Amino acid sequence: MNKLVSKDDLKPLLKDGSVIMVGGFLGCGTPETIIDLIIEMGIKDLTIIGNDTSYEDKGIGRLIVNRQVKKVITSHIGTNPVTGELMNSGELEVELSPQGTLIERIRAGGFGLGGVLTPTGVGTLVEEGKEIIKVKDKEYLLEMPLRADIAIVRGSVVDKFGNTIYKGTTRNFNPMIAMAADTVIVEAEELVETGELDKDSIITPGVVVDYIIN
């Protein structure tokens, strides 16, 4: 399998109605080239899972502004006012999840767990519709795992097998979402030959990566 592909090779993978996980934090560490492709193709009715909805002109925020998202599962929307406007008008469904809970739900999806028990949200509106489980007299919410059809990941240094190293904010959410999707596409900031990376520094193993663009 040739993992190094062109943007055009990715087009058959990107479909209306897909569930897509996006890495990064406030647009930092987000694979903007793949976001560009989704916008160019006019893919719509997406469910996006990511830490935040970024800014209006960055990352996930651009998909929100372009009306390509029907639902977003995220921890923070405050830096992109369009997210709030579309939510209030009923054009966008927003599921807010505390950041720690969100990443644990993604981890659970990636590692085949049945869910996450967390005390966060007990006794608040967050518990509505969720199962409450008592462990040693303490109540926890059962938060369900999250998986996606596609994870779009930005790697700082990637070899041609897909082994990936992250630096700085690139590490935010990217390693975890790479484990929680049926198809994983990595956008490489720097591409090197297989075998060049320090094995002890590899965070995402190439075996879980399906496609690489450079």
FIROVO-237068 format. One record per atom (N, C-alpha, C): residue in three letters; y, z, x negated. Coordinates in steps of 0.1 Angstrom, whole numbers, padded with zeros to 4 digits, always signed. Each point is the difference from the previous one (the first is absolute). Layout:
BEGIN
ALAYZX/...
END
This chain:
BEGIN
MET-0012+0000-0008/MET+0012+0000+0008/MET+0013+0000-0009/ASN+0008-0010+0003/ASN+0013+0000-0007/ASN+0010+0009+0007/LYS+0003+0011-0006/LYS+0009+0010+0007/LYS+0015-0004-0002/LEU+0003-0008-0010/LEU+0014-0004-0003/LEU+0002-0012+0009/VAL+0009+0001+0010/VAL+0002-0011+0009/VAL+0015-0002+0001/SER+0003-0011+0007/SER+0014-0003+0003/SER+0004+0006+0014/LYS+0013+0000+0003/LYS+0005+0004+0013/LYS-0006-0008+0011/ASP-0002-0013-0002/ASP-0005-0008+0010/ASP-0015+0003+0003/ASP-0007+0005-0010/ASP-0014+0004+0003/ASP-0001+0012+0009/LEU+0011+0008+0000/LEU-0001+0012+0009/LEU+0003-0003+0015/LYS+0005-0012+0002/LYS+0005-0002+0014/LYS-0011+0001+0011/PRO-0013-0004-0003/PRO-0010+0002+0010/PRO-0003+0014+0003/LEU+0003+0009-0009/LEU-0003+0014+0002/LEU+0010+0007+0009/LEU+0012-0005+0001/LEU+0011+0006+0008/LEU+0001-0005+0014/LYS-0003+0008+0009/LYS-0001-0004+0014/LYS+0009+0009+0010/ASP+0004-0006+0011/ASP+0007+0008+0010/ASP-0009+0011+0004/GLY+0006+0012+0003/GLY-0007+0011+0005/GLY-0008+0008-0011/SER+0001-0003-0012/SER-0007+0007-0011/SER+0006+0014-0002/VAL-0009+0009-0005/VAL+0004+0013-0004/VAL+0002+0000-0016/ILE+0012+0002-0005/ILE+0002-0001-0014/ILE+0006+0012-0005/MET-0006+0005-0011/MET+0005+0012-0007/MET+0009-0005-0012/VAL+0011+0006-0002/VAL+0010-0004-0010/VAL+0003+0012-0009/GLY-0001-0002-0013/GLY+0003+0011-0010/GLY+0014+0001-0003/GLY+0004+0010-0007/GLY+0013+0002-0005/GLY+0008+0011+0007/PHE+0012+0003-0005/PHE+0009+0010+0006/PHE+0014-0005+0001/LEU+0005-0001+0012/LEU+0013-0006+0002/LEU+0002-0014-0007/GLY-0010-0007+0001/GLY+0000-0014-0006/GLY-0003-0001-0015/CYS+0000+0012-0007/CYS-0004+0000-0014/CYS-0015+0000+0000/GLY-0006-0009-0008/GLY-0014-0001-0001/GLY-0007-0008+0012/THR+0008-0007+0007/THR-0005-0008+0011/THR-0001-0015-0005/PRO-0011-0007+0004/PRO-0002-0014-0004/PRO+0009-0009+0007/GLU+0012-0002-0005/GLU+0010-0008+0008/GLU-0004-0015+0001/THR-0008-0005-0010/THR-0004-0014+0001/THR-0009-0003+0012/ILE-0009+0010+0003/ILE-0009-0002+0011/ILE+0008+0002+0013/ILE+0010+0010+0000/ILE+0009+0001+0011/ILE+0007-0013+0003/ASP+0005-0006-0011/ASP+0007-0013+0002/ASP-0010-0010+0007/LEU-0012+0000-0004/LEU-0010-0010+0006/LEU-0002+0003+0015/ILE-0001+0013+0004/ILE-0002+0003+0014/ILE+0012-0004+0008/ILE+0012+0001-0006/ILE+0012-0004+0007/ILE+0001-0015+0001/GLU-0004-0007-0011/GLU+0001-0015+0000/GLU-0010-0005+0011/MET-0012+0006+0002/MET-0010-0004+0009/MET+0003+0004+0014/GLY+0009+0009+0002/GLY+0004+0004+0014/GLY-0011+0008+0006/ILE-0009+0007-0007/ILE-0010+0008+0005/ILE+0006+0011+0009/LYS-0006+0002+0012/LYS+0006+0009+0009/LYS-0010+0010+0006/ASP+0005+0009+0008/ASP-0008+0010+0007/ASP-0008+0009-0010/LEU+0006+0003-0012/LEU-0007+0007-0010/LEU+0000+0015+0003/THR-0010+0007-0004/THR+0000+0015-0001/THR+0001+0003-0015/ILE+0011+0007-0004/ILE+0002+0003-0014/ILE-0002+0015-0002/ILE-0007+0003-0010/ILE-0002+0014-0005/ILE+0006+0001-0014/GLY+0010+0009-0001/GLY+0006+0002-0013/GLY+0008+0013+0000/ASN+0004+0005-0011/ASN+0007+0012-0001/ASN+0013+0001+0008/ASP+0008-0011+0000/ASP+0013-0001+0007/ASP+0003-0014+0004/THR+0010-0002+0007/THR+0004-0014+0004/THR+0012-0005-0009/SER+0001+0007-0011/SER+0009-0005-0011/SER+0014-0002+0005/TYR+0007-0010-0006/TYR+0013-0004+0004/TYR+0000-0013+0007/GLU+0011-0004+0006/GLU+0000-0013+0008/GLU-0003-0012-0008/ASP+0003+0001-0013/ASP-0002-0012-0009/ASP-0011+0002-0011/LYS-0009+0009+0003/LYS-0010+0003-0010/LYS-0013+0002+0007/GLY-0011-0005-0007/GLY-0014+0004+0004/GLY-0003-0001+0015/ILE-0006+0010+0005/ILE-0004+0001+0014/ILE+0012-0002+0009/GLY+0012+0005-0005/GLY+0012-0002+0008/GLY+0003-0014+0004/ARG-0003-0009-0009/ARG+0003-0014+0003/ARG-0009-0005+0012/LEU-0012+0004+0000/LEU-0009-0004+0011/LEU+0004+0006+0014/ILE+0006+0013-0001/ILE+0005+0006+0012/ILE+0012-0008+0005/VAL+0009-0003-0009/VAL+0013-0007+0004/VAL-0004-0013+0006/ASN-0010-0007-0006/ASN-0004-0013+0004/ASN-0008+0000+0013/ARG-0002+0011+0006/ARG-0007+0001+0013/ARG-0015-0004-0001/GLN-0006+0003-0011/GLN-0014-0005-0002/GLN-0010+0012+0002/VAL+0005+0011+0003/VAL-0009+0012+0001/VAL+0000+0005+0014/LYS-0011+0003+0005/LYS-0001+0006+0014/LYS-0002+0015-0001/LYS-0006+0005-0011/LYS-0003+0014-0001/LYS+0001+0004-0015/VAL+0006+0011-0003/VAL+0000+0005-0013/VAL-0004+0015+0000/ILE-0009+0003-0010/ILE-0005+0013-0002/ILE+0006+0005-0013/THR+0009+0010+0000/THR+0007+0003-0011/THR+0005+0015+0000/SER+0006+0004-0011/SER+0005+0014-0001/SER+0015+0001+0001/HIS+0007-0012-0001/HIS+0015+0001-0002/HIS+0006-0013+0004/ILE+0010+0000+0009/ILE+0007-0012+0005/ILE+0015+0001-0002/GLY+0005+0011-0006/GLY+0014+0003+0000/GLY+0009-0009-0008/THR-0006-0007-0010/THR+0008-0009-0008/THR+0001-0014+0005/ASN-0007-0003+0011/ASN+0001-0013+0006/ASN+0004+0001+0015/PRO+0013-0001+0003/PRO+0004+0003+0014/PRO-0006-0010+0010/VAL-0004-0012-0005/VAL-0006-0009+0010/VAL-0013+0005+0006/THR-0008+0008-0008/THR-0012+0005+0005/THR+0003+0009+0012/GLY+0010+0009-0001/GLY+0004+0008+0011/GLY+0005-0007+0012/GLU+0008-0011-0003/GLU+0005-0008+0011/GLU-0011-0007+0008/LEU-0010-0005-0007/LEU-0011-0007+0007/LEU-0009+0009+0007/MET-0002+0012-0006/MET-0008+0010+0006/MET+0006+0005+0013/ASN+0013+0002+0000/ASN+0007+0005+0012/ASN+0001-0011+0011/SER+0000-0012-0004/SER+0000-0011+0010/SER-0014-0004+0005/GLY-0010+0006-0006/GLY-0014-0003+0004/GLY-0006-0012-0006/GLU+0007-0006-0010/GLU-0005-0012-0006/GLU-0010+0003-0012/LEU+0000+0013-0004/LEU-0008+0004-0012/LEU-0006+0014+0003/GLU-0014+0001-0001/GLU-0006+0013+0001/GLU+0000+0006-0014/VAL+0004+0012+0000/VAL+0001+0008-0012/VAL-0009+0012+0001/GLU-0010+0002-0009/GLU-0008+0012-0001/GLU+0004+0007-0012/LEU+0007+0011+0001/LEU+0004+0008-0011/LEU-0011+0010-0004/SER-0002+0001-0013/SER-0010+0009-0005/SER+0006+0007-0013/PRO-0001+0013-0001/PRO+0005+0006-0012/PRO-0006-0006-0012/GLN+0009-0001-0011/GLN-0005-0008-0012/GLN-0013+0004-0005/GLY-0002+0014-0001/GLY-0012+0005-0006/GLY-0012-0003+0009/THR+0002+0001+0013/THR-0010-0004+0010/THR-0004-0014-0001/LEU+0011-0009-0001/LEU-0002-0014+0000/LEU-0009-0005-0011/ILE+0003+0005-0012/ILE-0007-0004-0012/ILE-0015+0005+0001/GLU-0001+0012+0005/GLU-0014+0006+0002/GLU-0008-0008+0010/ARG+0007-0005+0011/ARG-0007-0009+0010/ARG-0005-0013-0007/ILE+0009-0005-0008/ILE-0004-0013-0008/ILE-0012+0003-0009/ARG+0001+0012-0007/ARG-0011+0003-0009/ARG-0013+0002+0007/ALA+0001+0006+0012/ALA-0012+0002+0008/ALA-0006-0014+0004/GLY+0009-0009+0004/GLY-0005-0013+0003/GLY-0006-0007-0011/GLY+0005+0002-0012/GLY-0005-0007-0012/GLY-0013+0006-0005/PHE-0002+0013+0003/PHE-0012+0006-0005/PHE-0010+0003+0010/GLY+0002-0005+0012/GLY-0011+0001+0010/GLY+0000+0013+0007/LEU+0010+0008+0000/LEU+0000+0013+0007/LEU+0004-0002+0015/GLY-0004+0010+0008/GLY+0002-0001+0014/GLY+0014+0004+0004/GLY+0008+0006-0009/GLY+0013+0004+0004/GLY+0005+0011-0010/VAL+0012+0005+0004/VAL+0006+0010-0009/VAL+0004+0012+0009/LEU-0003+0012-0005/LEU+0005+0012+0007/LEU+0012+0005-0007/THR+0011+0002+0008/THR+0012+0004-0006/THR+0007+0010+0010/PRO+0007+0010-0006/PRO+0007+0009+0009/PRO+0014-0005+0004/THR+0004-0011-0007/THR+0013-0006+0002/THR+0001-0006+0014/GLY+0010+0005+0008/GLY+0002-0005+0013/GLY-0006+0009+0011/VAL-0008+0010-0004/VAL-0006+0009+0010/VAL+0011+0007+0008/GLY+0000+0001+0013/GLY+0010+0007+0007/GLY+0013-0008+0003/THR-0001-0013-0004/THR+0012-0009+0002/THR-0004-0012+0008/LEU+0010-0009+0003/LEU-0003-0012+0007/LEU-0011-0009-0007/VAL-0001+0002-0013/VAL-0010-0008-0008/VAL-0014+0002+0005/GLU-0003+0012+0006/GLU-0014+0002+0003/GLU-0004-0006+0014/GLU+0010-0006+0007/GLU-0004-0006+0013/GLU-0010-0012-0002/GLY-0010+0001+0008/GLY-0011-0010-0001/GLY-0010+0001-0011/LYS+0002+0010-0008/LYS-0009+0002-0012/LYS-0010+0011+0002/GLU-0011-0001-0006/GLU-0010+0011+0001/GLU+0004+0011-0009/ILE-0001+0012+0005/ILE+0003+0012-0008/ILE-0013+0007-0004/ILE-0003+0002-0012/ILE-0012+0006-0005/ILE+0003+0014-0007/LYS-0007+0010+0004/LYS+0003+0013-0006/LYS-0011+0003-0011/VAL+0005+0003-0012/VAL-0008+0004-0011/VAL+0004+0014-0005/LYS-0009+0009+0001/LYS+0003+0014-0004/LYS+0013+0005+0006/ASP+0000-0002+0013/ASP+0012+0005+0008/ASP+0013-0007-0002/LYS+0000-0011-0008/LYS+0012-0007-0002/LYS-0001-0014+0007/GLU+0010-0004+0006/GLU+0000-0013+0007/GLU+0005-0012-0008/TYR-0008-0011+0001/TYR+0004-0012-0008/TYR+0000-0012+0010/LEU+0008-0009-0003/LEU+0000-0013+0007/LEU-0010-0009-0006/LEU-0008-0007+0008/LEU-0008-0011-0006/LEU+0008-0013+0000/GLU+0003-0004-0012/GLU+0007-0013-0001/GLU-0010-0011-0004/MET+0001-0011+0007/MET-0010-0010-0002/MET+0002-0009-0012/PRO-0010-0005-0006/PRO+0001-0008-0012/PRO+0007-0014+0003/LEU+0006-0006-0010/LEU+0006-0013+0001/LEU-0006-0010-0009/ARG-0002-0012+0005/ARG-0005-0011-0008/ARG+0008-0012+0004/ALA+0000-0011-0008/ALA+0007-0012+0003/ALA-0008-0012-0002/ASP+0004-0011+0005/ASP-0006-0013-0003/ASP+0003-0004-0014/ILE+0012+0002-0004/ILE+0005-0004-0013/ILE+0009+0011-0006/ALA-0002+0002-0013/ALA+0009+0008-0008/ALA+0007-0009-0010/ILE+0014+0001+0001/ILE+0007-0007-0010/ILE+0006+0010-0010/VAL-0004-0002-0013/VAL+0002+0010-0010/VAL+0008-0006-0011/ARG+0009+0008-0006/ARG+0007-0005-0012/ARG-0004+0008-0012/GLY-0006-0007-0010/GLY-0005+0007-0012/GLY+0010-0003-0012/SER+0002+0010-0008/SER+0009-0002-0012/SER-0007-0009-0010/VAL-0012+0004-0004/VAL-0008-0009-0009/VAL-0014-0002+0006/VAL-0004-0012+0001/VAL-0012-0004+0006/VAL-0008-0009-0009/ASP-0013+0002-0001/ASP-0008-0010-0007/ASP-0006-0010+0009/LYS-0006-0010-0005/LYS-0004-0011+0009/LYS-0013+0003+0008/PHE-0006+0012-0002/PHE-0010+0005+0009/PHE+0006+0008+0012/GLY+0012+0004-0002/GLY+0007+0008+0010/GLY+0002+0015-0004/ASN-0006+0004-0011/ASN+0003+0014-0005/ASN+0015+0002+0000/THR+0005+0011+0005/THR+0015+0001+0002/THR+0005+0013-0005/ILE+0011-0001-0007/ILE+0008+0012-0004/ILE+0013+0000+0007/TYR+0004+0012+0004/TYR+0013+0002+0007/TYR+0010+0008-0009/LYS+0013-0003+0002/LYS+0010+0007-0007/LYS+0011+0005+0010/GLY+0004+0012-0002/GLY+0011+0005+0008/GLY-0002-0001+0015/THR+0010-0004+0008/THR-0002-0001+0014/THR-0010-0010+0005/THR-0004-0009-0009/THR-0011-0010+0004/THR-0012+0008+0004/ARG-0002+0012-0005/ARG-0012+0008+0003/ARG+0000+0006+0014/ASN+0012+0000+0006/ASN+0001+0006+0013/ASN-0008-0008+0011/PHE-0010+0005+0005/PHE-0008-0006+0011/PHE-0009-0011-0005/ASN+0004-0008-0010/ASN-0008-0011-0004/ASN-0014+0003-0004/PRO-0003+0010-0008/PRO-0014+0003-0003/PRO-0009+0003+0012/MET+0006+0007+0009/MET-0008+0005+0012/MET-0002-0011+0010/ILE+0010-0009+0002/ILE-0002-0010+0010/ILE-0010-0011-0006/ALA-0001-0001-0013/ALA-0010-0009-0006/ALA-0014+0003+0004/MET-0002+0013+0004/MET-0014+0004+0003/MET-0002+0000+0016/ALA+0010-0004+0008/ALA-0001+0002+0014/ALA+0001-0013+0008/ALA-0003-0011-0006/ALA+0002-0013+0007/ALA-0012-0009-0002/ASP-0003-0008+0009/ASP-0011-0010-0001/ASP+0003-0010-0011/THR+0012-0004-0001/THR+0004-0010-0011/THR+0012+0006-0008/VAL-0001+0000-0013/VAL+0011+0005-0008/VAL+0006-0011-0009/ILE+0013-0001+0002/ILE+0007-0010-0008/ILE+0010+0007-0009/VAL-0001-0002-0013/VAL+0009+0006-0010/VAL+0010-0010-0005/GLU+0012+0004+0000/GLU+0011-0008-0006/GLU+0003+0006-0014/ALA-0003-0007-0010/ALA+0001+0005-0014/ALA+0014-0002-0006/GLU+0006+0011-0004/GLU+0013-0001-0007/GLU-0003-0005-0014/GLU-0011+0004-0006/GLU-0004-0006-0013/GLU-0015-0002+0000/LEU-0004-0012-0003/LEU-0014-0004+0000/LEU-0006-0001-0014/VAL-0011+0006-0003/VAL-0006+0000-0013/VAL-0015-0005+0002/GLU-0006-0003-0012/GLU-0014-0004+0000/GLU-0009+0012+0003/THR-0011-0003+0007/THR-0010+0011+0002/THR-0004+0006-0013/GLY+0000+0013+0000/GLY-0004+0007-0012/GLY+0011+0006-0008/GLU+0012-0005+0003/GLU+0012+0004-0008/GLU+0005+0014+0004/LEU-0003+0005+0012/LEU+0005+0012+0004/LEU-0008+0012-0005/ASP+0008+0011-0003/ASP-0007+0012-0004/ASP-0008+0005+0012/LYS-0013+0001-0001/LYS-0009+0004+0011/LYS+0004+0013+0006/ASP+0005+0009-0008/ASP+0003+0014+0005/ASP+0013-0001+0008/SER+0008-0011+0000/SER+0013-0001+0007/SER-0002-0007+0013/ILE-0011-0006+0002/ILE-0002-0008+0013/ILE+0000+0009+0012/ILE+0007-0003+0010/ILE+0001+0008+0012/ILE-0008-0006+0011/THR+0003-0013+0003/THR-0008-0007+0010/THR-0010-0009-0008/PRO-0013+0002+0003/PRO-0010-0008-0007/PRO+0000-0014+0006/GLY-0002-0010-0008/GLY+0000-0014+0004/GLY-0010-0003+0010/VAL-0011+0008+0001/VAL-0011-0003+0010/VAL+0005+0000+0014/VAL+0011+0007+0003/VAL+0005+0001+0014/VAL+0011-0010+0003/VAL+0004-0008-0011/VAL+0010-0010+0002/VAL-0006-0014+0003/ASP+0006-0006+0010/ASP-0006-0013+0004/ASP+0009-0012-0006/TYR+0013+0002+0000/TYR+0009-0011-0004/TYR+0011+0005-0008/ILE+0004-0008-0010/ILE+0012+0004-0008/ILE+0010-0012+0000/ILE+0012+0004+0001/ILE+0011-0011-0002/ILE+0009+0006-0011/ASN+0006-0009-0007/ASN+0008+0003-0012/ASN+0014-0005+0002/
END
